Amino acid sequence: MSAADHRHCKVCGKVCAVGEETCSKACRAKREQLAQTRRMYMYLMYGVIALLLILLVIRL
């Protein structure tokens, strides 16, 4: 297998087929779970910033 014939899994680093980002269903599920967690933290961060801005406006 040459370098052009494969890629590496974005989760575990094992070799996977060209066009695939993960090597297995387990890695795909883990990657989706990590993405969902990141989205939750991002929404939480935006909520905290919005709350702080609202509190700042009320105090003025």
Helices and strands as residue ranges (DSSP letters): G 3-5, E 6-8, E 15-17, H 25-59
